[in-house]
Amino acid sequence: MHMKKIIPLIIGFLFSFSLSAQTLLEEAVDINVKDVNGQVYSLFEILDSGKHVVIDFYSTSCGYCQIYAPHVQASYEHFGENSGDVFFITIDKGHNNAEVIAFDEEYGVTMPSVSGTEGNGNQAHLAFQIQATPSVILIAPDYTIIEQMIWPATTENIDQALLNAGLMMVGLNEAETLPFSFYPNPVSTVLQVNFSDEITSGEVLIMNMTGQIVKEAVINSNRLAINVSGFPEGIYFLRFNKNNGIQHTERILISR
């Protein structure tokens, strides 16, 4: 086939893909899914907590999904790894937990991941009337789907969609200006947090994977001991909030 005929076909394919790879809904429907670690999530509960939600509807066997998975992961990290005002989740179609775990390991995905056959992902795709994968959508706390499709699903485009929604990145450069350390990690009973001399005020929050605050502490010295012995095992987020609005978030693991 002549090259002049091939190029329009390629453009037409990409255009048709961009039209179909989206949800047909304008308002979210509630879904309940379980990630590969057994954590159950209710979409409306997350939205009702005031968070925006980014859902990456994908399939482990989809070529575009493999290309863009690291991009979605990068945006997840830019916006606080679910400890801030944005909650990210990936929902597969057609595959089991083992296949999703293998996909996550290969492409560096650490956000909550739901399989199609064991995590209710197949039903979630149907509920949102997903036409093709990947479909990365953005939902506001009032259930409005403000981005029916972010395409191409690059980090730049996802970040920009969130910034346009009035959200802020966290945890990118704060480590240089807000130095602090914490240990041990993993922790079983008491987490020690040490601040540099320049940090004299602020607060420390511990959040679970859904972004719920489970512990708050006010900084009144350069050393803080936080008792976590009563918390269930799992991944949590340690967030430092300075009074001028600067934030920094780190991940901790509670294990016994």
C-alpha positions in Angstrom: 0.0 0.0 0.0 1.3 3.5 -0.9 2.6 5.5 2.1 0.2 8.4 1.4 -2.6 6.0 1.9 -1.1 4.4 5.1 -0.7 7.7 7.0 -4.4 8.6 6.8 -5.3 5.1 8.0 -3.0 5.4 11.0 -4.3 8.8 11.9 -7.9 7.6 11.5 -7.1 4.6 13.8 -5.7 6.8 16.5 -8.6 9.2 16.2 -11.2 6.5 16.4 -9.3 5.0 19.4 -9.3 8.4 21.2 -13.1 8.6 20.6 -13.9 5.2 21.9 -11.4 4.8 24.8 -13.6 6.5 27.4 -16.5 6.2 29.7 -19.9 7.2 28.3 -21.0 8.4 31.7 -21.0 12.0 32.9 -21.6 11.1 36.6 -19.9 8.3 38.5 -21.7 5.2 39.7 -20.7 3.5 42.9 -18.4 0.5 42.6 -16.9 -1.8 45.3 -13.7 -3.5 44.4 -10.9 -5.4 46.1 -7.3 -4.9 45.3 -4.7 -7.7 44.9 -3.8 -7.3 48.6 -7.3 -7.8 49.8 -8.1 -4.2 50.6 -11.8 -3.3 49.7 -12.6 0.1 48.3 -15.9 1.8 47.8 -15.7 4.6 45.2 -18.4 6.7 46.8 -16.8 6.5 50.3 -13.6 7.8 48.8 -15.4 10.6 47.0 -17.4 11.5 50.1 -14.2 12.0 52.0 -13.5 15.0 49.7 -11.0 13.3 47.4 -10.8 13.4 43.6 -10.4 10.0 42.1 -8.3 8.9 39.1 -9.2 5.5 37.8 -7.0 3.8 35.2 -9.3 1.2 33.5 -6.9 -1.1 31.8 -6.0 -4.7 30.8 -2.7 -6.4 31.5 -2.6 -7.7 27.9 -3.2 -4.2 26.4 -0.2 -2.7 24.6 -1.1 0.9 25.3 -1.8 0.0 28.9 1.7 -1.3 29.2 3.1 1.8 27.7 1.2 4.2 29.9 1.3 2.3 33.2 4.5 4.0 34.3 3.0 7.4 33.4 0.0 6.9 35.6 2.3 5.7 38.4 4.4 8.8 38.1 1.3 11.0 38.5 0.3 8.9 41.5 3.7 9.7 43.1 3.5 13.4 42.2 0.1 13.8 44.0 1.0 12.1 47.2 0.5 8.4 46.6 -3.1 8.6 47.9 -2.2 10.5 51.0 -3.3 13.9 49.5 -6.4 15.1 47.9 -6.3 12.6 45.0 -6.9 8.9 45.1 -5.5 6.7 42.3 -6.6 3.2 41.5 -6.0 0.9 38.5 -8.8 -1.6 37.5 -8.0 -4.4 35.2 -10.4 -6.3 32.9 -10.2 -10.0 32.3 -7.2 -11.1 34.4 -6.6 -12.6 37.9 -4.7 -11.4 40.8 -1.5 -13.2 39.9 -1.5 -11.7 36.4 -2.1 -8.2 37.8 0.7 -8.6 40.4 3.1 -9.7 37.6 2.1 -6.7 35.6 2.6 -4.3 38.5 6.1 -5.8 39.2 7.1 -5.5 35.5 5.9 -1.9 35.1 6.6 -0.5 38.6 3.1 0.0 39.7 2.6 0.5 43.4 -0.9 2.1 43.6 -3.9 0.0 44.5 -4.5 -2.5 41.7 -7.7 -4.5 41.1 -7.9 -7.6 39.0 -10.8 -8.2 36.6 -11.8 -11.7 37.7 -11.0 -11.7 41.4 -11.3 -8.0 42.4 -14.6 -7.2 40.7 -12.8 -5.3 37.9 -14.8 -6.8 35.1 -18.0 -5.5 36.7 -16.5 -2.1 37.2 -15.6 -1.8 33.5 -19.2 -2.7 32.7 -20.6 -0.2 35.3 -18.6 2.7 33.8 -19.4 1.6 30.2 -15.7 1.5 29.3 -15.3 1.3 25.5 -11.6 0.4 25.3 -8.5 0.3 27.3 -6.7 2.2 28.7 -9.3 4.7 29.8 -8.0 7.1 32.5 -10.8 9.2 34.0 -11.0 11.8 36.7 -13.9 12.1 39.1 -14.7 15.1 41.4 -16.0 14.6 44.9 -19.5 15.6 43.8 -19.4 12.4 41.5 -19.0 14.5 38.3 -16.7 12.8 35.8 -14.7 15.9 34.9 -12.4 14.0 32.5 -14.1 11.2 30.6 -10.7 10.3 29.1 -7.2 11.6 29.6 -5.5 10.8 26.3 -2.7 10.2 25.7 -2.4 9.0 29.3 1.0 10.6 29.8 2.2 11.9 33.1 2.1 15.4 31.7 -1.5 15.1 30.6 -2.6 13.5 33.9 -0.8 16.0 36.0 -2.2 18.9 34.0 -5.8 17.5 34.3 -5.4 17.4 38.1 -3.8 20.9 38.2 -6.7 22.2 36.1 -9.1 20.8 38.8 -7.3 22.9 41.4 -5.2 20.2 43.0 -1.6 20.5 44.0 1.4 18.2 43.7 3.0 17.1 46.9 6.3 15.4 47.9 8.4 16.5 44.9 11.1 18.8 46.2 10.2 19.3 49.8 12.8 16.9 51.1 15.5 19.5 50.2 13.9 22.3 52.2 12.1 20.3 54.9 14.6 17.7 56.0 13.5 15.1 58.5 14.2 11.5 59.1 12.2 8.6 60.6 12.9 5.1 61.8 12.5 2.2 62.0 10.8 1.4 58.8 9.1 -1.1 58.8 7.9 -0.2 62.3 6.1 -2.3 64.9 5.5 -0.1 67.9 7.0 3.3 68.0 8.0 5.5 65.0 10.7 8.0 65.8 10.7 11.2 63.7 13.6 13.7 63.9 13.5 17.2 62.4 16.2 19.6 61.5 16.7 22.7 63.6 15.0 24.9 61.0 11.7 23.1 61.6 10.0 24.5 64.6 6.3 24.2 63.9 3.8 22.2 62.0 2.1 18.8 62.3 2.6 15.2 61.4 -0.2 13.0 60.1 -0.3 9.3 59.6 -2.8 8.2 57.0 -4.0 4.7 55.8 -4.2 3.6 52.2 -7.6 5.3 51.7 -6.2 8.7 52.9 -8.0 8.5 56.3 -6.1 10.3 59.1 -5.4 7.7 61.8 -2.9 9.8 63.9 -2.1 13.5 64.3 0.8 15.0 66.2 1.9 18.6 66.7 5.5 19.5 66.3 6.9 21.3 69.4 10.5 20.0 69.3 12.9 18.5 66.8 12.1 14.9 67.9 8.7 13.1 67.9 7.8 9.6 69.0 4.6 8.2 67.5 3.0 5.1 69.0 1.6 2.9 66.2 1.2 -0.3 68.2 -2.6 -0.2 67.9 -2.7 0.1 64.2 -3.3 -2.9 61.9 -0.4 -4.0 59.8 -0.1 -2.5 56.3 1.1 0.4 54.3 0.6 3.9 55.7 1.7 7.4 54.8 3.6 9.8 57.0 2.8 13.4 56.1 4.5 16.5 57.4 2.5 19.7 57.1 4.3 23.0 57.7 2.3 26.0 58.7 3.1 27.8 55.4 1.3 25.0 53.5 4.3 23.1 52.4 3.9 19.3 52.6 6.1 16.2 52.3 4.8 12.6 52.3 6.7 9.4 52.9 5.5 5.8 52.9 5.9 3.6 56.0 5.1 0.0 56.7 3.7 -1.3 59.9 4.7 -4.9 60.4 5.0 -7.2 63.4 
